[in-house]
Amino acid sequence: MTVPGKEKKKSVLIAYVCWLFGGIFGLHLFYLERDAHAFLTWSTFGGYGIGWLADITKIPKYVRDCNEDKEFIEEFIEKLKRNRKPPFSTSRFTSAIMVGYLWGQLILIAIPQNDFAGINWSFVHWVVPLAVGLGVWIVGNIGREKGDPWAAIGVAYLTYLLRWYIFDESVWLTIMVFCSALAFDSFSKDWLRRPKEKRTLIRRVSTVTLCGVLYLSLWGAYFYFNGTITDSNGDEVPIHEALNHFYNSPWWTDLKQSLYDTYVYAQHHGWYEIWKQIIDLSDVQGEQNSYKVLEVSPTASQSEITSQWRKLSREFHPDKVKDPNLQRAAQERFMEIQQAYEILSNIKSKRKRKNKKSVDD
């Protein structure tokens, strides 16, 4: 039982286990309540793998930070005394550039290249500097550092004007991201002197989930509007057109009708009856296949099955095949016939005993 007013301490061992089995998705960071850090790790597959590996040595520090360890707090206070603002960090600055570039590029590729629903969506390009600034800002607010987003966003919009003078997208986007990160580092960056407010698990999960849905939606928009599929003729077809054709295809309409008919049947006869039919169609005992192997109908009697079995056994007996190349195939066919006869004989025998028992009762 947790004592009121005291938070349960985080474990270094559990953090390392989370890192090992889900670290590339930021599981260890979410466990340590570094939600923004966890989201960035998830969205970049472990910080492109580099961040995940770097956390091997950083986890003990993260745990002490989360637990507000006394020695950690004392060391942090000493940093505050030595530095009025957080010193420049190459790794953090590089991360800000990488995330800002990723978010800006993602907006660019998610915008429909052609008119969609009768609308030219090129105006959404003005969201690119906002995405860049927010990406830089998120990185700058990890751990014991913080800062306002306005300088990063403002400089991003100013340098965004370069796109009308520099036509290479990668060049003007890189310049914009670099200037945005430099602006945040120079004018916004500060120490987080007080611990962040503790939030409930539900609120944390909801926030991270919402961010994840928005992030995946951008990738979905890219594939839907600008992605293509190459058909058998080598022609590229836009994915949104391919999906529209798929939903109108005979295969999908027939499948949809079959599912609807199954649902209607289940409403009248029950889902258990549907399950029984699925089991029967699955031929779990191999009965239907055995009829096919022995070339007899499902209504054949035991004597007819036995007669056909003897006939096929003589026809496909391996000793009658002299060619070594064909002998293996004949042996497999012979074994298949024996197995089919055994399956049908057992099924017929069980049904006969069951019917006899029902009559006696």
VEXDREN-265831 format. One line per field, with one value per residue (C-alpha): residue in one letter; x, y, z. Coordinates in nm, 4 decimals. Layout:
# residues N
code = [A;...]
x = [X;...]
y = [Y;...]
z = [Z;...]
//
This chain:
# residues 361
code = [M;T;V;P;G;K;E;K;K;K;S;V;L;I;A;Y;V;C;W;L;F;G;G;I;F;G;L;H;L;F;Y;L;E;R;D;A;H;A;F;L;T;W;S;T;F;G;G;Y;G;I;G;W;L;A;D;I;T;K;I;P;K;Y;V;R;D;C;N;E;D;K;E;F;I;E;E;F;I;E;K;L;K;R;N;R;K;P;P;F;S;T;S;R;F;T;S;A;I;M;V;G;Y;L;W;G;Q;L;I;L;I;A;I;P;Q;N;D;F;A;G;I;N;W;S;F;V;H;W;V;V;P;L;A;V;G;L;G;V;W;I;V;G;N;I;G;R;E;K;G;D;P;W;A;A;I;G;V;A;Y;L;T;Y;L;L;R;W;Y;I;F;D;E;S;V;W;L;T;I;M;V;F;C;S;A;L;A;F;D;S;F;S;K;D;W;L;R;R;P;K;E;K;R;T;L;I;R;R;V;S;T;V;T;L;C;G;V;L;Y;L;S;L;W;G;A;Y;F;Y;F;N;G;T;I;T;D;S;N;G;D;E;V;P;I;H;E;A;L;N;H;F;Y;N;S;P;W;W;T;D;L;K;Q;S;L;Y;D;T;Y;V;Y;A;Q;H;H;G;W;Y;E;I;W;K;Q;I;I;D;L;S;D;V;Q;G;E;Q;N;S;Y;K;V;L;E;V;S;P;T;A;S;Q;S;E;I;T;S;Q;W;R;K;L;S;R;E;F;H;P;D;K;V;K;D;P;N;L;Q;R;A;A;Q;E;R;F;M;E;I;Q;Q;A;Y;E;I;L;S;N;I;K;S;K;R;K;R;K;N;K;K;S;V;D;D]
x = [0.0000;0.1380;0.1738;-0.0304;0.1865;0.4678;0.5245;0.6444;1.0121;1.1158;1.3502;1.6697;1.6229;1.2703;1.3881;1.6602;1.4104;1.1799;1.4779;1.5746;1.2298;1.0669;1.3372;1.3243;0.9637;1.0530;0.8956;1.1648;1.1213;0.7454;0.8014;1.0237;0.7534;0.9534;0.6525;0.7707;1.1065;0.9265;0.7095;1.0104;1.1914;0.8890;0.8365;1.2021;1.2479;1.4707;1.6175;1.7310;1.8830;2.1461;1.9294;1.8268;2.1895;2.2941;2.0325;2.2317;2.4481;2.1793;1.9093;2.0511;2.0517;1.6942;1.5827;1.7465;1.5828;1.2391;1.2794;1.4093;1.7085;1.8698;2.2186;2.0795;1.8987;2.2143;2.4128;2.1409;2.1511;2.5268;2.4667;2.2229;2.4841;2.7538;2.5369;2.2684;2.1145;2.1777;2.5110;2.5223;2.4781;2.5861;2.3683;2.0559;2.1141;2.1625;1.8482;1.6501;1.7670;1.6821;1.3339;1.2558;1.3629;1.1590;0.8422;0.8799;0.9491;0.6530;0.4155;0.5586;0.5108;0.1640;0.0209;-0.1714;0.0315;-0.2809;-0.6187;-0.8284;-1.2045;-1.1781;-0.9333;-0.5743;-0.4023;-0.0763;-0.1687;-0.0928;0.2766;0.2521;0.2207;0.5749;0.7531;0.5114;0.5956;0.9691;0.9457;0.7396;0.9833;1.2746;1.0753;0.9797;1.3446;1.4368;1.1865;1.3207;1.4522;1.5517;1.5483;1.2604;1.1792;0.9008;0.8359;0.7859;1.1465;1.1880;0.8568;0.9118;1.2586;1.1279;0.8640;1.1204;1.3631;1.0734;1.0677;1.3917;1.1935;1.1074;1.4792;1.6270;1.4409;1.6141;1.3742;1.6380;1.8556;1.5982;1.4430;1.7836;1.8595;1.5186;1.5605;1.9134;1.8117;1.5074;1.7193;1.9798;1.7097;1.5664;1.9111;2.0055;1.6856;1.4424;1.6408;1.6266;1.6439;1.3384;1.3808;1.0671;0.9650;0.6886;0.3402;0.2580;-0.0191;-0.2398;-0.1567;-0.4818;-0.4010;-0.0465;-0.1566;-0.4295;-0.1848;0.0777;-0.1907;-0.3328;0.0147;0.0771;-0.2507;-0.1692;0.1787;0.0540;-0.2216;0.0429;0.2134;-0.1279;-0.1981;0.1339;0.0646;-0.2997;-0.2550;0.0958;0.1850;0.1575;0.1171;0.2809;0.0433;0.1291;0.1824;0.4396;0.2078;0.1990;-0.1483;-0.2117;-0.3090;-0.6313;-0.7427;-0.6399;-0.8414;-1.1455;-1.1210;-1.0720;-1.3913;-1.5792;-1.4144;-1.6210;-1.3970;-1.4680;-1.8400;-1.8828;-1.6903;-1.8932;-2.2188;-2.1009;-2.0173;-2.3552;-2.5370;-2.3426;-2.4444;-2.8123;-2.7992;-2.6401;-2.9138;-3.1754;-2.9921;-2.7279;-2.3514;-2.3014;-2.4566;-2.2132;-1.9271;-2.0476;-2.0576;-1.7064;-1.5824;-1.7561;-1.6148;-1.2679;-1.2804;-1.0903;-1.1204;-1.0139;-1.3418;-1.4140;-1.0566;-1.0691;-1.3793;-1.1882;-0.8790;-1.0808;-1.2972;-1.6279;-1.9282;-2.0079;-2.3118;-2.1037;-2.1543;-1.8755;-1.8766;-1.8421;-1.5562;-1.3811;-1.4238;-1.2823;-0.9946;-0.8936;-0.9143;-0.6957;-0.4508;-0.3860;-0.3604;-0.1121;0.0856;0.4559;0.5654;0.3918;0.6005;0.9397;1.0630;1.2626;1.1641;0.7927;0.8131;0.8311;0.5193;0.3359;0.4355;0.3046;-0.0221;-0.0519;-0.0014;-0.2568;-0.5111;-0.4480;-0.4821;-0.8058;-0.9558;-0.8585;-1.0150;-1.3455;-1.3649;-1.3179;-1.5764;-1.8292;-1.7669;-1.8139;-2.1366;-2.2699;-2.2056;-2.3558;-2.6715;-2.7065;-2.6753;-2.9413;-3.1823;-3.1220;-3.1878]
y = [0.0000;0.3395;0.5951;0.9105;1.1923;0.9620;0.8461;0.4949;0.5080;0.4011;0.1052;0.1059;-0.2664;-0.2222;0.0738;-0.1418;-0.4228;-0.1718;-0.0401;-0.3900;-0.5049;-0.1763;0.0864;0.1536;0.2661;0.4723;0.2347;0.2974;0.6722;0.6500;0.4397;0.7186;0.9783;1.1426;1.1386;1.3904;1.2131;0.8786;1.0098;1.1435;0.8126;0.6189;0.8442;0.8151;0.4422;0.4923;0.8228;0.6510;0.3836;0.6216;0.7592;0.4103;0.2992;0.6208;0.5617;0.2617;0.4970;0.7586;0.5433;0.5632;0.9437;0.9437;0.7280;0.9578;1.2559;1.0945;0.9911;1.3394;1.1797;1.4019;1.3826;1.4498;1.7617;1.8862;1.8365;2.0161;2.3120;2.3350;2.3500;2.6350;2.8250;2.7737;2.8457;3.1105;2.9076;2.5542;2.5318;2.4416;2.0688;1.9291;1.6179;1.8162;2.0754;1.7987;1.6225;1.9468;1.9841;1.6211;1.6329;1.9775;1.8626;1.5416;1.7238;1.9909;1.7293;1.5224;1.8160;1.8770;1.5211;1.4896;1.7811;1.6588;1.7407;1.7686;1.9251;1.7059;1.7483;2.0511;2.2275;2.3307;2.2387;2.4245;2.6810;2.4140;2.4775;2.7629;2.5013;2.3772;2.6481;2.5809;2.2094;2.2874;2.5265;2.2839;2.0018;2.2144;2.3256;1.9693;1.8627;2.1733;2.0849;1.7388;1.6743;1.9678;2.2240;2.4296;2.7232;2.9036;2.8026;3.1539;3.2333;2.9001;2.9387;3.3068;3.2522;2.9507;3.1670;3.4369;3.1928;3.0140;3.3067;3.1681;2.9072;3.1764;3.2433;2.8958;2.6371;2.3312;2.2121;2.0325;2.3461;2.6018;2.3506;2.2764;2.6481;2.7065;2.4209;2.5268;2.8898;2.7823;2.5571;2.8327;3.0842;2.8548;2.7801;3.1493;3.3200;3.0686;2.7990;2.8044;2.5726;2.3839;2.4780;2.3059;1.9472;1.9055;1.8510;1.4849;1.3620;1.0545;0.7529;0.7907;1.1503;1.0603;0.7700;0.9831;1.2625;1.0312;0.8409;1.1621;1.2735;0.9299;0.9394;1.2856;1.1707;0.8543;1.0548;1.2636;0.9494;0.8169;1.1394;1.1038;0.7460;0.8170;1.1396;1.1113;0.7406;0.5186;0.1489;-0.0134;-0.2485;-0.5564;-0.3397;-0.1236;0.1778;0.3846;0.4360;0.6836;0.4978;0.6967;0.5993;0.2371;0.2237;0.3702;0.1095;-0.1635;-0.0703;-0.0939;-0.4191;-0.7399;-0.9162;-0.6592;-0.6231;-1.0029;-1.0283;-0.7453;-0.9130;-1.2462;-1.0845;-0.9131;-1.2393;-1.4120;-1.1400;-1.1674;-1.5475;-1.5185;-1.2801;-1.5443;-1.8654;-1.7519;-1.7163;-2.0700;-2.2065;-1.9952;-2.1375;-2.4934;-2.4279;-2.2832;-2.5967;-2.8181;-2.6223;-2.6342;-3.0161;-3.0535;-3.4363;-3.4561;-3.6262;-3.4213;-3.4560;-3.8317;-3.8629;-3.6738;-3.8966;-4.2193;-4.0701;-4.1555;-3.9418;-3.8320;-4.0630;-4.3754;-4.6734;-4.8481;-5.1363;-4.8931;-4.7151;-5.0480;-5.1639;-4.8382;-4.8491;-5.1992;-5.0966;-4.7862;-4.9709;-5.2295;-4.9591;-4.7409;-5.0042;-4.9027;-5.2556;-5.2157;-4.9115;-5.0026;-4.6523;-4.5196;-4.1633;-4.2457;-4.4891;-4.2121;-4.0391;-4.3729;-4.4454;-4.1055;-4.1633;-4.5125;-4.3764;-4.1020;-4.3660;-4.5719;-4.2667;-4.1576;-4.5054;-4.5125;-4.1691;-4.2574;-4.6007;-4.4473;-4.1755;-4.4242;-4.6566;-4.3738;-4.2573;-4.6116;-4.6605;-4.3179;-4.3942;-4.7334;-4.5758;-4.3183;-4.5946;-4.7948;-4.4869]
z = [0.0000;-0.1054;0.1696;0.0923;-0.0366;-0.1464;-0.5018;-0.5724;-0.6708;-1.0190;-1.0581;-1.2619;-1.3298;-1.4663;-1.6735;-1.8327;-1.8990;-2.0707;-2.2664;-2.3805;-2.4953;-2.5969;-2.5874;-2.9603;-2.9033;-2.5943;-2.3417;-2.0791;-2.1186;-2.0768;-1.7633;-1.6310;-1.7106;-1.9882;-2.2200;-2.4807;-2.4962;-2.5336;-2.8174;-3.0066;-2.9599;-3.0855;-3.3867;-3.4932;-3.4164;-3.1178;-3.2284;-3.5503;-3.3250;-3.1901;-2.9094;-2.8023;-2.7735;-2.5976;-2.3276;-2.2000;-1.9979;-1.9317;-1.7703;-1.4131;-1.4451;-1.5786;-1.2845;-1.0308;-1.2002;-1.1936;-0.8283;-0.7406;-0.5777;-0.3145;-0.4669;-0.8134;-0.6889;-0.5196;-0.8415;-1.0356;-0.7959;-0.8500;-1.2251;-1.1723;-0.9743;-1.2378;-1.5423;-1.5728;-1.8580;-1.9858;-2.1706;-2.5372;-2.6005;-2.9357;-2.9009;-2.8055;-3.0803;-3.3385;-3.2158;-3.2475;-3.6086;-3.6927;-3.5386;-3.6822;-4.0284;-3.9985;-3.8959;-4.1641;-4.4318;-4.3165;-4.3631;-4.7105;-4.8314;-4.6716;-4.8732;-5.1828;-5.4914;-5.7058;-5.6395;-5.4136;-5.3594;-5.5870;-5.3508;-5.4119;-5.0851;-5.1484;-4.8796;-4.6181;-4.6926;-4.4435;-4.1691;-4.2411;-4.0313;-3.7446;-3.7534;-3.7629;-3.4676;-3.2610;-3.3353;-3.2142;-2.9098;-2.8070;-2.8072;-2.6089;-2.3360;-2.2575;-1.9076;-1.6849;-1.9665;-2.1006;-2.3244;-2.5103;-2.8713;-3.0101;-3.1025;-3.2832;-3.4670;-3.5499;-3.6977;-3.8869;-4.0567;-4.1389;-4.2990;-4.4722;-4.7161;-4.8598;-5.0502;-5.3096;-5.3655;-5.3134;-5.5162;-5.3747;-5.1043;-4.8983;-4.8857;-4.7690;-4.5280;-4.3733;-4.3345;-4.1746;-3.9266;-3.8330;-3.7737;-3.5729;-3.3485;-3.3074;-3.2134;-2.9486;-2.8067;-2.7979;-2.6831;-2.5309;-2.3545;-1.9761;-1.6749;-1.5534;-1.1901;-1.0626;-1.1397;-1.3935;-1.2576;-1.2035;-1.4277;-1.4077;-1.6205;-1.8161;-1.9038;-2.0036;-2.2226;-2.3824;-2.4656;-2.6148;-2.8087;-2.9539;-3.0638;-3.2145;-3.4086;-3.5485;-3.6463;-3.8173;-3.9880;-4.1627;-4.2897;-4.3915;-4.5836;-4.7639;-4.8748;-4.9611;-5.1585;-5.3000;-5.2819;-5.5890;-5.6665;-5.9691;-6.1511;-6.3570;-6.6661;-6.4898;-6.4687;-6.1492;-6.0041;-5.7158;-5.3998;-5.3483;-5.6998;-5.6471;-5.3239;-5.4954;-5.7717;-5.5113;-5.3247;-5.6545;-5.7623;-5.7955;-5.5422;-5.2683;-5.3457;-5.3396;-5.0114;-4.8587;-4.9660;-4.8221;-4.4886;-4.4821;-4.5633;-4.2847;-4.0385;-4.1380;-4.1083;-3.7633;-3.6479;-3.7267;-3.6332;-3.3861;-3.4075;-3.2762;-3.5940;-3.7973;-3.5937;-3.6587;-4.0311;-4.0223;-3.8443;-4.1008;-4.3939;-4.2372;-4.2616;-3.9355;-3.9460;-4.3101;-4.4098;-4.7229;-4.8460;-4.7871;-5.0081;-5.2750;-5.2428;-5.2691;-5.5449;-5.3753;-5.2874;-4.9272;-4.9378;-5.0138;-4.7838;-4.5955;-4.8449;-5.1376;-4.9632;-4.8932;-5.2518;-5.3906;-5.1426;-5.2571;-5.6214;-5.5753;-5.3483;-5.6211;-5.8886;-5.7017;-5.5147;-5.5223;-5.6171;-5.9563;-6.0458;-6.1903;-6.2738;-5.9700;-6.0582;-6.0362;-5.7465;-5.4806;-5.6175;-5.6270;-5.2671;-5.1507;-5.3386;-5.1853;-4.8329;-4.8989;-5.0007;-4.6866;-4.4637;-4.6338;-4.5919;-4.2254;-4.1620;-4.3304;-4.1659;-3.8203;-3.8868;-4.0200;-3.7240;-3.4697;-3.6340;-3.6436;-3.2714;-3.1950;-3.3954;-3.2309;-2.8865;-2.9747;-3.0860;-2.7676;-2.5550]
//
